[in-house]
Amino acid sequence: MQRIIALLFCLALVVMVNAQGWSGLLWVSVGFVVGLFVTARIAFPILLGLPRAIRLVANGEMLAAVYRRLLFTPFLWIVPLAVIVFLVGFFWPSAAAWFETNGALSTGLWLGVVGILLSALSPKSRADFHADFDQSYRQFYVHRNARRQRPNRHRSSTVPHRRGVKRTR
């Protein structure tokens, strides 16, 4: 998936440099980074975190309070972004019109959004998210099963205990 996104990004760069000149290179790059960052903050908790949390809560492995924390981050990003878009459109309509008509910026933003949504299909990305999910929301687990427990949790040492071995003096 990452190769596809990289090829699409390079193609968008070439097309926008031909269409808008060298400023197109800047705006596609800025749009791509912003699209990746903001969409990852909003989409990943909803696309990957919510189904996992629903399954874990249904199995009794996680507290239902995880929903509030899981949906707080997208809410924290959506509300200020909506306020910023509204304020820019209200107080500075020429800037809002420029952002809307800038094809390179729009292309970069959409490419970033598509990149994040396609990366959710990657097994490596899902495995990274699951590890991050377990780390970030570990306080909501009711009890950990053997698959998720740390090894040697109750021992003071990681050296294996030698049972049945006679000691000689």
C-alpha positions as CSV (number, residue, x, y, z in Angstrom):
1,M,0.0,0.0,0.0
2,Q,2.8,2.4,0.8
3,R,4.3,1.9,-2.6
4,I,1.0,2.7,-4.3
5,I,0.7,5.9,-2.2
6,A,4.3,6.9,-3.0
7,L,3.7,6.4,-6.7
8,L,0.5,8.4,-6.6
9,F,2.2,11.2,-4.6
10,C,5.0,11.4,-7.2
11,L,2.5,11.4,-10.0
12,A,0.5,14.2,-8.3
13,L,3.8,16.2,-7.9
14,V,4.6,15.9,-11.6
15,V,1.1,16.9,-12.7
16,M,0.8,19.8,-10.3
17,V,4.3,21.1,-11.2
18,N,3.2,21.1,-14.8
19,A,-0.1,22.8,-14.0
20,Q,0.9,25.3,-11.4
21,G,4.7,25.6,-11.6
22,W,7.1,25.0,-8.7
23,S,4.6,26.3,-6.1
24,G,2.5,23.2,-6.9
25,L,5.3,21.1,-5.5
26,L,5.1,23.0,-2.2
27,W,1.3,22.9,-2.0
28,V,1.0,19.2,-2.9
29,S,3.6,18.4,-0.2
30,V,1.9,20.6,2.4
31,G,-1.5,19.2,1.6
32,F,-0.3,15.6,1.7
33,V,1.4,16.0,5.1
34,V,-1.7,17.8,6.6
35,G,-4.0,15.2,5.1
36,L,-2.0,12.3,6.5
37,F,-1.6,13.8,9.9
38,V,-5.2,15.0,10.5
39,T,-6.9,12.0,8.9
40,A,-4.7,9.6,11.0
41,R,-5.9,11.4,14.2
42,I,-9.5,11.3,13.2
43,A,-9.9,8.1,11.1
44,F,-7.7,5.5,12.8
45,P,-9.5,5.6,16.2
46,I,-12.8,5.2,14.4
47,L,-11.8,2.7,11.7
48,L,-9.5,0.4,13.7
49,G,-10.0,1.3,17.4
50,L,-13.7,1.3,17.7
51,P,-14.3,-2.2,16.2
52,R,-11.6,-3.6,18.4
53,A,-13.0,-1.9,21.5
54,I,-16.5,-3.2,20.7
55,R,-15.2,-6.8,20.4
56,L,-13.2,-6.5,23.6
57,V,-16.0,-4.9,25.6
58,A,-18.5,-7.6,24.3
59,N,-16.1,-10.3,25.4
60,G,-15.8,-8.7,28.9
61,E,-12.0,-8.1,28.5
62,M,-12.4,-4.3,28.5
63,L,-14.4,-1.7,30.3
64,A,-17.1,0.3,28.4
65,A,-15.4,3.5,29.5
66,V,-12.9,3.0,26.7
67,Y,-15.5,4.3,24.2
68,R,-15.5,7.8,25.7
69,R,-11.7,8.0,25.6
70,L,-11.5,6.4,22.1
71,L,-14.0,8.9,20.6
72,F,-12.6,11.9,22.4
73,T,-9.5,12.2,20.1
74,P,-11.5,12.4,16.9
75,F,-13.9,14.9,18.5
76,L,-10.9,16.9,19.7
77,W,-9.7,17.2,16.1
78,I,-13.1,17.7,14.3
79,V,-14.5,20.5,16.4
80,P,-11.4,22.8,16.3
81,L,-11.0,22.2,12.5
82,A,-14.7,23.0,11.9
83,V,-14.3,26.2,14.0
84,I,-11.2,27.2,12.1
85,V,-12.8,26.6,8.7
86,F,-15.8,28.6,9.8
87,L,-13.8,31.5,11.1
88,V,-11.6,31.7,8.1
89,G,-14.6,31.6,5.8
90,F,-16.4,34.2,7.9
91,F,-13.6,36.7,8.5
92,W,-11.4,36.1,5.5
93,P,-13.5,34.9,2.6
94,S,-10.8,35.6,0.0
95,A,-8.4,33.2,1.8
96,A,-11.1,30.5,2.0
97,A,-11.8,31.0,-1.7
98,W,-8.0,30.6,-2.4
99,F,-7.8,27.4,-0.4
100,E,-10.9,26.0,-2.3
101,T,-9.5,26.8,-5.7
102,N,-5.9,25.7,-5.0
103,G,-5.8,22.4,-7.0
104,A,-2.4,21.4,-5.7
105,L,-3.4,21.8,-2.0
106,S,-6.7,19.9,-2.6
107,T,-4.9,17.1,-4.5
108,G,-2.3,16.7,-1.7
109,L,-5.1,16.7,1.0
110,W,-7.1,14.1,-0.8
111,L,-4.0,12.0,-1.5
112,G,-3.2,12.1,2.3
113,V,-6.8,11.1,3.2
114,V,-6.7,8.2,0.7
115,G,-3.2,7.2,1.9
116,I,-4.4,6.8,5.5
117,L,-7.5,5.0,4.5
118,L,-5.5,2.6,2.3
119,S,-2.9,2.1,5.0
120,A,-5.6,0.7,7.3
121,L,-5.8,-2.3,4.8
122,S,-2.1,-3.1,5.4
123,P,-1.4,-5.9,7.9
124,K,1.7,-4.2,9.2
125,S,-0.3,-1.0,9.9
126,R,-3.0,-2.9,11.6
127,A,-0.5,-4.8,13.8
128,D,1.2,-1.5,14.7
129,F,-2.2,0.0,15.6
130,H,-3.1,-3.0,17.7
131,A,0.1,-2.7,19.7
132,D,-0.4,1.0,20.1
133,F,-4.1,0.4,21.1
134,D,-3.0,-2.1,23.8
135,Q,-0.4,0.3,25.1
136,S,-2.7,3.4,25.1
137,Y,-5.8,1.8,26.5
138,R,-4.3,-0.7,28.9
139,Q,-5.9,0.8,32.0
140,F,-9.3,-0.2,30.5
141,Y,-8.6,-3.9,30.4
142,V,-10.5,-5.9,33.0
143,H,-8.1,-8.8,33.0
144,R,-5.4,-9.8,30.6
145,N,-5.5,-13.3,29.1
146,A,-2.3,-15.4,28.7
147,R,-1.7,-14.2,25.1
148,R,-1.4,-10.6,26.2
149,Q,0.4,-11.0,29.5
150,R,4.0,-10.1,29.9
151,P,6.2,-13.2,30.5
152,N,7.7,-13.7,34.0
153,R,5.3,-11.1,35.4
154,H,5.3,-12.6,38.9
155,R,8.9,-13.6,39.1
156,S,11.6,-11.3,40.5
157,S,14.1,-12.7,38.0
158,T,14.0,-13.8,34.4
159,V,16.4,-16.6,35.1
160,P,14.5,-19.9,34.9
161,H,14.1,-21.7,38.2
162,R,15.9,-25.0,38.4
163,R,13.6,-27.5,40.0
164,G,14.7,-31.0,40.8
165,V,18.4,-30.1,40.4
166,K,20.5,-31.2,43.4
167,R,23.0,-28.7,44.6
168,T,26.4,-29.9,45.6
169,R,28.6,-28.1,48.1
